[in-house]
Amino acid sequence: NIRTFSGCPYRCDFCIERLSWRGRKGHNSAQRVLDEIRTVAKGAAPGTLIHFSDSVFTLDKERTLELCSLLAKARLDVVFSCDTRVDHIDAEIVEAMVDAHFVTIRLGVEDLDDTILTTVNKNITTEQTLQTLNVIRQTAPHMIILIYMITGLPGSTMDTFHQMGHTIKQLL
């Protein structure tokens, strides 16, 4: 795991990451991140997975594109994964991630009911989630997508739980 910045600027009710947000002053430069990864890669077996455990790796699009470009040019014998939000992903970012050898993307979705998402201040919609998944599938069909879901959020019922399961089945 490599962390390139601390915390998250979002105020989702269920998440503690918001408490450690320090803004841009908490970011490591892209060059420093590359230097750290080079050090880790030297001692790692070929094909080792390095995970970016930032809450929202793609929070700053320009920084993400810069870092992905540096990783692609470095041609290290490792692969990458990251955590992020569906509202910070687009085709340009996914293409850059593929070029940088990202093989997995983990998305904080939490639920697929807009009322529940609003209640917990997630500030995304089910439609955004579905559109983002489609963008990733069209741009990088072999990328592994992991989705973080939380059961039992305020407003959840057995009906919303079953509907979420039905929606997930449609995505497969």
Buried (B, 14 or more C-beta within 10 A) or exposed (E): EBBBBBBBEBEBEEBEBBEEBEEEEEBBEBEEBBEBBEEBBEEBEEEBEBBBBBBBBBBBBEBBBBBBBBBBEBEBEBBBBBBBBBBBBBEBBBBBBBEBBBBBBBBBBBBBBBEBBEBBEBEBBBEBBBBBBEBBBEBBEEBEBEBEBBEEBEBBEEEBBEBBEEBEEEEE
